[in-house]
C-alpha cells in the first residue's frame, strides 16, 4: 500500500468526505444537504439565481460560518464583478461575522490571476500548513475568456463564440487536483438566462444557468437562490 500511495498525487484521503463539511447558518441551505451534512471540503457547489436574488448573501453566510466554526481557517474570494468595496464594507463584514484578518478578496476577472494563482501561490500556502476550507468565485460569468483577454480592443474578433465556455471548462479542470488534495470547498456563483427549450418550459423550467455543461459537470452540488416576494419577503 505504501508503494501504491507514492504514485497517488492526492495521498491518503478520508473514506467519508461528509465528515468535514462547510455548513451555513441558514437552516434552509443546510436542509438541502440532508440532516447533519453540508458541502464537503474538496468539492464544488454552483449557486445560480436572478439578479439581486441572494447569491452573494448566501456566499457571505458561508464565509461567516467558516470563521465562526474554525478559528484558524482562511477564506479566499475572487470577485470577478469588482463589487467587493460596495457589497462588503467593514460594517457588513461584522454583521456576517467575517474576520478580515482571515479573509482575502482578489478583484480580478483574468483567468490566469484566478486559476494559476490557485495552482501556484495558494497551493503552496496550503502545502505550508494554511487551513483553507473555502474558496469563492463570484461570479463565473464575469471571467474573461482567454481569447478575449488577449484581444487588442472590442473590435478584435479573436474573442470567438465559445471562448468563455472553453476557458471555464479547461480552467476548472486544471484546479480539480488542487481542491481535492488540499480539501478546499469551492463555491461558484453564476447568472441565469431564459430557458429556450419549449419542452423544458412546459415542465416549469423557465430559466437555466448561464454556464456551459462542461463546467456544470465539474460541480457536485447545485443551488438556485431567489428572493421571497411579497409581504413575507419584506419581513
C-alpha positions in Angstrom: 0.0 0.0 0.0 2.9 2.4 0.8 4.3 2.0 -2.8 0.8 2.5 -4.3 0.3 5.7 -2.3 3.6 7.1 -3.6 2.0 7.0 -7.1 -1.1 8.8 -5.9 -0.7 12.6 -6.0 -3.6 13.1 -3.6 -2.1 10.7 -0.9 -4.1 9.4 1.9 -7.7 10.5 2.0 -10.7 10.2 4.3 -13.1 7.4 3.2 -16.1 9.7 4.0 -15.9 13.3 2.8 -19.1 14.1 4.6 -17.2 14.1 7.9 -15.6 17.5 7.1 -18.1 19.9 5.6 -18.9 23.6 5.2 -22.2 24.5 6.8 -24.4 27.6 6.6 -26.2 29.3 9.5 -29.3 29.3 7.2 -31.4 26.2 8.0 -32.9 26.2 4.5 -29.5 25.9 2.9 -28.3 23.2 5.2 -31.6 21.3 4.7 -30.6 20.9 1.0 -27.6 18.7 2.0 -29.5 16.4 4.3 -29.6 16.1 8.1 -26.2 16.7 9.7 -24.4 17.3 6.4 -23.1 20.2 4.3 -20.8 20.9 1.4 -17.8 18.5 1.7 -14.4 20.1 1.6 -12.7 19.4 -1.7 -16.0 19.5 -3.7 -17.8 22.1 -5.8 -21.2 23.9 -5.4 -22.8 26.1 -8.1 -25.2 28.8 -6.9 -27.4 30.3 -9.5 -30.2 32.8 -9.4 -31.7 36.0 -10.7 -30.0 39.5 -10.3 -30.1 40.6 -6.7 -31.6 37.3 -5.8 -29.3 36.4 -2.8 -26.3 34.6 -4.4 -23.7 36.8 -2.7 -25.8 36.8 0.5 -25.6 33.0 0.5 -21.8 33.3 0.0 -21.4 35.8 2.9 -23.2 33.4 5.2 -20.9 30.6 4.3 -17.8 32.7 4.9 -19.0 33.9 8.2 -19.9 30.4 9.2 -16.4 29.1 8.4 -14.8 31.8 10.5 -17.2 31.2 13.4 -16.6 27.4 13.4 -12.9 27.3 12.5 -10.8 29.7 14.5 -7.7 29.2 12.3 -9.3 28.9 8.9 -8.9 31.3 6.0 -11.3 32.1 3.1 -10.4 33.4 -0.3 -12.8 35.1 -2.7 -12.2 36.0 -6.3 -14.6 38.9 -7.1 -14.8 39.0 -10.8 -17.6 41.7 -10.8 -15.4 44.2 -8.9 -18.1 44.8 -6.3 -16.3 43.9 -3.1 -15.9 47.5 -1.8 -19.6 48.1 -2.4 -21.0 44.8 -1.1 -18.8 44.1 1.8 -17.8 47.3 3.7 -16.5 46.8 7.3 -20.0 47.0 8.9 -21.4 44.3 6.6 -18.4 42.0 7.3 -19.0 42.5 11.0 -22.7 41.7 10.6 -21.9 38.4 8.8 -19.1 37.5 11.3 -16.4 37.7 8.6 -12.9 38.1 10.2 -10.9 40.4 8.0 -7.6 39.0 9.3 -8.5 35.6 7.8 -10.2 36.7 4.6 -8.7 37.8 1.3 -10.6 39.0 -1.7 -8.9 39.4 -5.1 -10.8 41.6 -7.5 -9.9 40.3 -11.0 -11.6 38.7 -14.0 -8.5 37.4 -15.6 -8.4 33.6 -15.7 -4.7 33.4 -15.1 -5.0 35.5 -12.0 -7.6 33.1 -10.6 -6.7 29.6 -11.7 -2.9 29.9 -12.0 -2.9 31.5 -8.5 -4.9 28.6 -7.2 -2.5 26.1 -8.5 0.6 28.1 -7.6 0.7 30.6 -4.7 -2.4 29.3 -2.9 -1.5 25.6 -3.3 2.0 26.4 -1.9 0.5 28.1 1.2 -1.8 25.1 1.8 1.3 22.9 1.5 3.0 25.0 4.1 0.0 24.5 6.5 -2.6 27.1 5.8 -6.1 25.8 6.6 -8.2 26.9 3.6 -11.7 25.3 3.8 -13.4 27.6 1.3 -12.7 29.5 -2.0 -15.4 31.5 -3.7 -15.6 32.7 -7.3 -18.3 35.3 -7.6 -19.2 35.1 -10.5 -18.2 32.7 -13.3 -19.9 34.8 -15.9 -17.7 37.9 -15.5 -14.4 35.9 -16.1 -12.9 36.9 -19.4 -12.3 34.2 -21.9 -8.6 33.6 -22.9 -9.0 35.0 -26.4 -10.9 37.9 -25.0 -8.1 38.6 -22.5 -5.6 38.7 -25.4 -7.8 40.9 -27.7 -6.4 44.4 -28.6 -9.8 46.0 -28.5 -13.5 45.4 -28.6 -13.4 45.1 -32.4 -10.9 42.3 -32.2 -12.7 39.2 -33.5 -10.4 36.7 -31.8 -12.9 36.6 -29.0 -14.9 33.9 -30.9 -18.1 32.2 -29.9 -17.5 29.6 -27.2 -14.4 31.4 -25.8 -15.7 31.7 -22.2 -17.2 28.2 -22.2 -13.9 26.6 -23.2 -11.9 28.8 -20.9 -14.1 27.9 -17.8 -14.1 24.2 -18.7 -10.3 24.0 -19.1 -9.5 26.2 -16.1 -11.9 24.5 -13.7 -10.5 21.1 -14.8 -7.0 22.4 -14.0 -7.7 23.2 -10.3 -9.6 20.0 -9.6 -6.5 18.2 -8.3 -5.6 21.2 -6.1 -9.0 21.4 -4.4 -9.2 17.6 -3.9 -5.6 17.4 -2.4 -6.0 20.3 0.0 -9.7 19.7 0.8 -10.8 23.1 -0.5 -14.6 23.5 -0.9 -15.3 25.7 -4.0 -18.3 27.9 -4.3 -19.2 29.3 -7.8 -22.0 31.8 -8.4 -23.5 32.2 -11.8 -26.1 34.2 -13.7 -29.2 32.7 -15.2 -30.8 33.0 -18.6 -34.1 32.2 -20.2 -34.8 28.5 -21.0 -35.4 28.3 -24.7 -36.4 24.7 -24.9 -40.2 24.6 -25.2 -40.4 21.2 -23.6 -38.5 22.4 -20.5 -40.6 25.5 -20.3 -43.8 23.3 -20.3 -42.3 21.4 -17.4 -42.0 24.6 -15.4 -38.2 25.2 -16.0 -38.2 28.8 -17.2 -34.6 29.6 -16.6 -31.2 27.8 -16.8 -27.7 28.5 -15.5 -25.6 30.6 -18.0 -22.7 28.2 -17.7 -21.7 25.6 -20.2 -22.3 21.9 -19.5 -18.6 21.2 -19.3 -18.3 23.5 -16.2 -21.6 22.2 -14.7 -20.2 18.6 -14.8 -17.4 19.7 -12.5 -19.9 20.6 -9.8 -21.3 18.1 -7.3 -24.0 20.4 -5.9 -26.4 22.9 -7.3 -28.5 25.6 -5.6 -31.0 28.0 -7.0 -31.4 31.2 -4.9 -34.2 33.7 -5.3 -35.9 36.2 -3.1 -39.2 35.6 -1.3 -41.5 38.2 -2.8 -44.5 39.8 -1.2 -45.1 40.7 2.5 -43.4 37.6 3.8 -40.2 38.5 1.9 -40.2 42.1 3.3 -40.0 40.7 6.8 
